[in-house]
Amino acid sequence: MRTSFLPFHLPLVGEEEIRAVTDTLRSGWLTTGPSVRRFEQQFGSFVGAAHSVAVNSATAALHLALDAIGLQEGDEVLVPTMTFAATAEVVTYFNATPVLIDSQPDTLNLDPEKVEAAITPRTRAIIPVHFAGHPCDMPRLMEIAKAHRLMVIEDAAHALPAYFGDDMVGSIGDITCFSFYATKTITTGEGGMITTERQDYAERIRMMSLHGISKDAWKRYTSEGSWYYEILEPGYKYNLTDIAAAIGIEQLAKCRDFWRARRRIAERYHDAFADLPEIQAPVSRSGIGHSWHLYVIQLRLEQLSATRDEVIEELKAENIGTSVHFIPLHLHPYYRTRGYQRSDFPVATAAFERMVSLPIYPRMTDEDVEDVIDAVRRIVLHSRRSTLAPLSTRHTADRVAVTERS
Ligand SMILES: *Cc1c(COP(=O)(O)O)cnc(C)c1O
């Protein structure tokens, strides 16, 4: 057993990022300026998007995206229940309603058929989340959106880089929102990016990200700029700093290497757990490129004597940090008081009770990965019911499992 605790995540930041930050600090230009513009351009060409706007979080990005499509009070926006708080909370900023959607059993992405069934005359948009980095069925979602005149705003907080066919996430939906939070696939500490093919959206988003003041307001302290500005709309304060963008430029340059490292870890986990029927490994459908931001296993609890929470505690006792992505929105007090119930989302509810996110990040050494594998195997083999239980008790075990699940 390992002697030091392996955190669930650690960012990988090198001398390049440190030098970029100190250079920025010495340059005298700290907030939105030349590094932000460079980061936006490089990010846009990386994902193949016509326009990119850097902001200070993915939450800000989602808020600005909904503003750009003109979301109104009373509108409805379809979001998966299996996501982080941000995806749905931004809808409430407009006094609009987030309508929760259940997951597909294999990818845990929102289910397109359930999306279609939830559309009403008030529905304005869909916010698909590429859960763990597995792209949603974008062709199907775009087809549904087109048929019902809905906008598609992708929450791509997990999906850098990710592909549907040859198309990279960031070049598919009407607007795509990325996160550079400390735990994401590349980081600027806090940060986000919006990509879109539509110039009108990009211009509106850029303006609203900085107080709704006239174009190129950030230049007003340079020789190219002027002291004069006009407030065109009451906007927000969502701009990214040059300090953060300088980190982002270096992280983006390493994005493919990071991806390769995560893919390798995913393959090792996959091989290591293949002979354990108690573990349902994450799927990767054919024709997609998975970012492997998260590696979410699902425990077949009916075959184990331990609960998910006990497995997490046992992993912690073995010095392995894990997490759970996510507690579905409908199980939280706020959404419960809006009338949502456990049984409304059977797929997400069942998945939640069985899921554990294992560490997967480029800073992990081969030994770290081996330690996770050893600990998981030890715990599963120790709490396995099927093979060790004599035939006479197996029936009882099955009955217990059924009560546990209900
Ligand atoms: C992290 C995350 C966000 C929020 O990102 P921030 O940059 O922290 O605002 C949104 N959606 C999902 C699915 C996330 O995992």
Ligand as a Chemical Component Dictionary entry (heavy atoms), coordinates in Angstrom:
data_LIG
# 
_chem_comp.id                   LIG 
_chem_comp.type                 NON-POLYMER 
_chem_comp.pdbx_formal_charge   0 
_chem_comp.three_letter_code    LIG 
# 
loop_
_chem_comp_atom.comp_id 
_chem_comp_atom.atom_id 
_chem_comp_atom.alt_atom_id 
_chem_comp_atom.type_symbol 
_chem_comp_atom.charge 
_chem_comp_atom.model_Cartn_x 
_chem_comp_atom.model_Cartn_y 
_chem_comp_atom.model_Cartn_z 
_chem_comp_atom.pdbx_ordinal 
LIG C1 C1 C 0 -16.244 22.718 -14.120 1  
LIG C2 C2 C 0 -17.547 22.713 -14.811 2  
LIG C3 C3 C 0 -18.237 23.906 -15.108 3  
LIG C4 C4 C 0 -17.830 25.238 -14.559 4  
LIG O1 O1 O 0 -16.575 25.658 -14.943 5  
LIG P1 P1 P 0 -15.968 26.984 -14.274 6  
LIG O2 O2 O 0 -14.855 27.358 -15.193 7  
LIG O3 O3 O 0 -15.498 26.581 -12.909 8  
LIG O4 O4 O 0 -17.045 28.015 -14.220 9  
LIG C5 C5 C 0 -19.380 23.834 -15.870 10 
LIG N1 N1 N 0 -19.868 22.658 -16.296 11 
LIG C6 C6 C 0 -19.260 21.488 -16.008 12 
LIG C7 C7 C 0 -19.851 20.217 -16.541 13 
LIG C8 C8 C 0 -18.094 21.479 -15.232 14 
LIG O5 O5 O 0 -17.524 20.309 -14.921 15 
# 
loop_
_chem_comp_bond.comp_id 
_chem_comp_bond.atom_id_1 
_chem_comp_bond.atom_id_2 
_chem_comp_bond.value_order 
_chem_comp_bond.pdbx_ordinal 
LIG C1 C2 SING 1  
LIG C2 C3 SING 2  
LIG C2 C8 DOUB 3  
LIG C3 C4 SING 4  
LIG C3 C5 DOUB 5  
LIG C4 O1 SING 6  
LIG O1 P1 SING 7  
LIG P1 O2 DOUB 8  
LIG P1 O3 SING 9  
LIG P1 O4 SING 10 
LIG C5 N1 SING 11 
LIG N1 C6 DOUB 12 
LIG C6 C7 SING 13 
LIG C6 C8 SING 14 
LIG C8 O5 SING 15 
# 
